[in-house]
Amino acid sequence: MATEFHNLQELRHSASLETKVFIQRDYTEGTVCRFQTKFPSELDNRIERTLLEETVKTLNSYYVEAEKIGGQSYLEGCLACATAYIIFLCMETRYEKVLRKISGYIQEQNEKIYAPRGLLLTDPIERGMRVVSFTVLSVQLEISIFEDQGSGTSSPSSSSMSSTGSAR
Amino acid sequence: MPGGSSKSGGRGPSSSPLPHTVVPPSRPLRPSRYVPVSAATFFLVGSTTLFFCFTCPWLSEHFSLAVPIYNGVIFLFVLANFCMATFMDPGIFPRAEEDEDKEDDFRAPLYKTVEIRGIQVRMKWCSTCRFYRPPRCSHCSVCDNCVEDFDHHCPWVNNCIGRRNYRYFFLFLLSLTAHIMAIFGFGLLFILYHRQNIDRLHAIVTLAVMCVAGLFFIPVAGLTGFHIVLVARGRTTNEQVTGKFRGGVNPFTNGCWRNVSHVLCSSQAPRYLGRKKCVQSVCVQPPFLRPQLTEAQLAAKILDNGIQGDLHRSKSSLEMMESQSCDAEPPPPPKPELRYPGISRGNTEECSLLNNAPPTPTMYKYRPTYSPGKNHTALTHAYANQASQQPGFRSQPSLDRRDTSSDRARGGGSGERREGGREVVAGGIPGYSLGGRSYPSFSDSTVLSGVASRSSSSTHTSTGAIHVSEATTSASFKSLASQTPPPHQTSRNGSLSYDTGSREMLRFSPSHPITTTAPPTTTTILFSIARPLPHPPPHHLLQRESALLGEPHLSPHPPPANQASAPPSSSAPPPSHHHHHHHHHHHSHHHHHHSSSSSISRPPRFPAPHAPLHHAYPYRTRSTDTPLGPSSTSTSHPPNSPHPPPLGKSLSYSSAAAAEMQYRLVRKASAGGMGGGGIQAPKDELIQMKPQSRINGGQALSSTSSSCSAPSSPSHLVSVSARPGVAYPSSTLMQSPTHKTQGGGVKKVTGVGGTTYEISV
């Protein structure tokens, strides 16, 4: 049983069809962090345009908020200077706070909107904020034959599997 | 001092660009890197300590306590900023993962232009980091990283100055200037009051400290002033020094005040490396919701099977595809393949080889700097060299390396190293990689057949190597990637691939875009066709070629929609695939002409991949060998394209073709030494072989496939336009006569339609 499960795990991990769709950065306003809201054609039949665009727009607004130069960031800088930057060991910067919010938002979006459609949105910070990637998961029918692990379970198993993906 | 203690390269991890690993790659310890930072630290700390010990006590007594306090604060500020500038990640971009690579096909351009506030800014492809550098990003050759908002690499702090630590560097400069001025000033005050007993130790030390301070003041102040101007103008040192905006407009400036506030008051930018990845455990289960599909879309989905689909790489169409690799567009990297270690395959050797897949062979990133002519020659030579060698492509590796080093545009020196390394690894099958590139327009069938024939080659290792190279190749070359590995995986499913003796391999499903990959060791027959392989892996082509050639009995096999089989029709598939290839290129590659040019330049074998198009589809349209007639009479290099088709025809059409070939052979002979016997000879042999191979069921083609890359191949390249597949087989064919005599057993493989193929092993 365990072996079989293990095989299935392997099967699942190795057989999941994953393709990636990327949304690039929008540099029209300089180096501020913005992502293109242009809908990628690969996702045409996977998700509605409005949903995706709304997600990207929300992400963009989060980034604008993170990079905003205002009172809070100025005070943070002064405090850091005054404490010889030791404060960075204890305190979380504004940007980091917003990034946490963003990753929570992405997780929520994945659960609610994207996972039911077989997509997984990844946090752009993992790729250096250069792209927003969507992992497109597909169901794959596969007949896999595993070596008999000696557990007595029959080897060939044809299964249609759902792929479980972990956002990367 | 922190700076001084970092001698042993302990800063490695912080500057590691690899997103996946914590341990950075072992880099050679370069002590010379630490000399400036050590000197700076020594002078800074040493001088200030002396100042505090010898000068400050008297000053604090005679003037006020504020003097040491002020100096202490400034010194602390200097130290803090110095440490932050030294140890903080400047904004290193992690290396792009392989799946991101596929978007930028290796034939994609070196530069991508983006418009920033109305100004065109070029984003250069970084070969080391594998992405297009964002604006203002640059690759530091010292640190071997791409750094965001790259300013410069400062030797005094032994670190790059980028987005994240520019502020600290700037403040370090400002505070250091103030500190030097303070030390010099107070030292001067001390000396002025101690003119009489200047020979006292305190005075001497103070004088020494003043000298050091005075000495460093000029460059430091100069640098500080320089950076004040840069900050005010919103430029980086890199931009200023390279004169990017000389006489032009800087699209990154927001005005003096905003620029300054951005540098000093913006929130600390996050680091990209070393973040703990939060793995989202989201359970994704079918059925998946779908937006309402239009009828047209549905129809397209049903028919296309991922072959056409959205030409723009519709990944969703892959769902029903058995094979992962079947994809019209440049498929994603073949990661899944390498993840199937547990799946037993018919060919255990293949499996084991796959498990030990060497890194992807070097597939050069085709960039504008790739010079076709040079490569052409180089490759030609390579091929010539290969002729004599057994696994045919052994000589390739060096060539590849040479080529890559010469042709590849490099973002950084390290990129070269990495790529060179990959090339070496892929050395085993360099020929394939090269071949793959040279066959841009070859249909999958060609590849498949090539692969199949490869597998049938006597040596499993070569096959395995092929697989490996396939896998690796695909990984490295975006477009190639998808094609190779997946088929192998799906062999089990019988969607494409070849299984030893299994009928599945003979099944042509239009839905299979191609690929194939792992040809079974013994049998190779692969016919795929569905999609032209945009960048068929070189070894695929070889195998296909050999397979095609080796399958004389393909004719009975009904060619699927397109030119699926007929090995001799290798020429045919390529042209047809070439068309598909065009589609692919349009969709998948930014520059189609780029691809075409690159295809020309890439594989010297296929001088003009597009050329075959002109010859139409020998496989489909040409019914006779008429093209050969005129061509054969022409001097020099008669278009080789006619040759392949007829050959193919002969294979598929039984004896009539053979007769034609013989005819052609005779005509060729009469043509005399055209364009060097070398060129002709192989062709003749090729022609000769074909009928023979047909008769003998491909006999030694498979066996000779390993030794492909016959000397004739270069000539074939020249003459046969874009028939990479043919080139290979021709080379193999040349050898086949010899092998033929050696003969091995004739293996019978039963195809899907009950056709029996005889393959001589």
Boltz contact constraints between the chains, C-beta under 6 A:
constraints:
  - contact:
      token1: [A, 10]
      token2: [B, 342]
      max_distance: 6.0
  - contact:
      token1: [A, 14]
      token2: [B, 339]
      max_distance: 6.0
  - contact:
      token1: [A, 14]
      token2: [B, 340]
      max_distance: 6.0
  - contact:
      token1: [A, 17]
      token2: [B, 318]
      max_distance: 6.0
  - contact:
      token1: [A, 17]
      token2: [B, 324]
      max_distance: 6.0
  - contact:
      token1: [A, 19]
      token2: [B, 315]
      max_distance: 6.0
  - contact:
      token1: [A, 19]
      token2: [B, 332]
      max_distance: 6.0
  - contact:
      token1: [A, 20]
      token2: [B, 99]
      max_distance: 6.0
  - contact:
      token1: [A, 22]
      token2: [B, 103]
      max_distance: 6.0
  - contact:
      token1: [A, 27]
      token2: [B, 114]
      max_distance: 6.0
  - contact:
      token1: [A, 27]
      token2: [B, 116]
      max_distance: 6.0
  - contact:
      token1: [A, 27]
      token2: [B, 135]
      max_distance: 6.0
  - contact:
      token1: [A, 30]
      token2: [B, 116]
      max_distance: 6.0
  - contact:
      token1: [A, 30]
      token2: [B, 252]
      max_distance: 6.0
  - contact:
      token1: [A, 31]
      token2: [B, 135]
      max_distance: 6.0
  - contact:
      token1: [A, 31]
      token2: [B, 136]
      max_distance: 6.0
  - contact:
      token1: [A, 41]
      token2: [B, 310]
      max_distance: 6.0
  - contact:
      token1: [A, 41]
      token2: [B, 312]
      max_distance: 6.0
  - contact:
      token1: [A, 42]
      token2: [B, 313]
      max_distance: 6.0
  - contact:
      token1: [A, 42]
      token2: [B, 314]
      max_distance: 6.0
  - contact:
      token1: [A, 42]
      token2: [B, 315]
      max_distance: 6.0
  - contact:
      token1: [A, 45]
      token2: [B, 293]
      max_distance: 6.0
  - contact:
      token1: [A, 45]
      token2: [B, 297]
      max_distance: 6.0
  - contact:
      token1: [A, 45]
      token2: [B, 316]
      max_distance: 6.0
  - contact:
      token1: [A, 46]
      token2: [B, 316]
      max_distance: 6.0
  - contact:
      token1: [A, 48]
      token2: [B, 291]
      max_distance: 6.0
  - contact:
      token1: [A, 69]
      token2: [B, 261]
      max_distance: 6.0
  - contact:
      token1: [A, 69]
      token2: [B, 265]
      max_distance: 6.0
  - contact:
      token1: [A, 69]
      token2: [B, 266]
      max_distance: 6.0
  - contact:
      token1: [A, 73]
      token2: [B, 265]
      max_distance: 6.0
  - contact:
      token1: [A, 73]
      token2: [B, 266]
      max_distance: 6.0
  - contact:
      token1: [A, 73]
      token2: [B, 267]
      max_distance: 6.0
  - contact:
      token1: [A, 74]
      token2: [B, 265]
      max_distance: 6.0
  - contact:
      token1: [A, 77]
      token2: [B, 265]
      max_distance: 6.0
  - contact:
      token1: [A, 84]
      token2: [B, 76]
      max_distance: 6.0
  - contact:
      token1: [A, 84]
      token2: [B, 80]
      max_distance: 6.0
  - contact:
      token1: [A, 85]
      token2: [B, 80]
      max_distance: 6.0
  - contact:
      token1: [A, 85]
      token2: [B, 84]
      max_distance: 6.0
  - contact:
      token1: [A, 93]
      token2: [B, 267]
      max_distance: 6.0
  - contact:
      token1: [A, 93]
      token2: [B, 268]
      max_distance: 6.0
  - contact:
      token1: [A, 94]
      token2: [B, 267]
      max_distance: 6.0
  - contact:
      token1: [A, 95]
      token2: [B, 267]
      max_distance: 6.0
  - contact:
      token1: [A, 95]
      token2: [B, 270]
      max_distance: 6.0
  - contact:
      token1: [A, 99]
      token2: [B, 270]
      max_distance: 6.0
  - contact:
      token1: [A, 107]
      token2: [B, 280]
      max_distance: 6.0
  - contact:
      token1: [A, 110]
      token2: [B, 280]
      max_distance: 6.0
  - contact:
      token1: [A, 110]
      token2: [B, 282]
      max_distance: 6.0
  - contact:
      token1: [A, 111]
      token2: [B, 282]
      max_distance: 6.0
  - contact:
      token1: [A, 115]
      token2: [B, 282]
      max_distance: 6.0
  - contact:
      token1: [A, 115]
      token2: [B, 284]
      max_distance: 6.0
  - contact:
      token1: [A, 116]
      token2: [B, 289]
      max_distance: 6.0
  - contact:
      token1: [A, 117]
      token2: [B, 288]
      max_distance: 6.0
  - contact:
      token1: [A, 117]
      token2: [B, 289]
      max_distance: 6.0
  - contact:
      token1: [A, 118]
      token2: [B, 288]
      max_distance: 6.0
  - contact:
      token1: [A, 128]
      token2: [B, 93]
      max_distance: 6.0
  - contact:
      token1: [A, 128]
      token2: [B, 94]
      max_distance: 6.0
  - contact:
      token1: [A, 128]
      token2: [B, 272]
      max_distance: 6.0
  - contact:
      token1: [A, 136]
      token2: [B, 315]
      max_distance: 6.0
  - contact:
      token1: [A, 137]
      token2: [B, 284]
      max_distance: 6.0
  - contact:
      token1: [A, 138]
      token2: [B, 318]
      max_distance: 6.0
  - contact:
      token1: [A, 138]
      token2: [B, 319]
      max_distance: 6.0
  - contact:
      token1: [A, 139]
      token2: [B, 286]
      max_distance: 6.0
  - contact:
      token1: [A, 142]
      token2: [B, 493]
      max_distance: 6.0
  - contact:
      token1: [A, 143]
      token2: [B, 493]
      max_distance: 6.0
  - contact:
      token1: [A, 144]
      token2: [B, 343]
      max_distance: 6.0
  - contact:
      token1: [A, 145]
      token2: [B, 344]
      max_distance: 6.0
  - contact:
      token1: [A, 146]
      token2: [B, 342]
      max_distance: 6.0
  - contact:
      token1: [A, 147]
      token2: [B, 344]
      max_distance: 6.0
  - contact:
      token1: [A, 162]
      token2: [B, 285]
      max_distance: 6.0
  - contact:
      token1: [A, 162]
      token2: [B, 286]
      max_distance: 6.0
  - contact:
      token1: [A, 164]
      token2: [B, 283]
      max_distance: 6.0
  - contact:
      token1: [A, 164]
      token2: [B, 284]
      max_distance: 6.0
  - contact:
      token1: [A, 165]
      token2: [B, 284]
      max_distance: 6.0
  - contact:
      token1: [A, 166]
      token2: [B, 279]
      max_distance: 6.0
  - contact:
      token1: [A, 167]
      token2: [B, 280]
      max_distance: 6.0
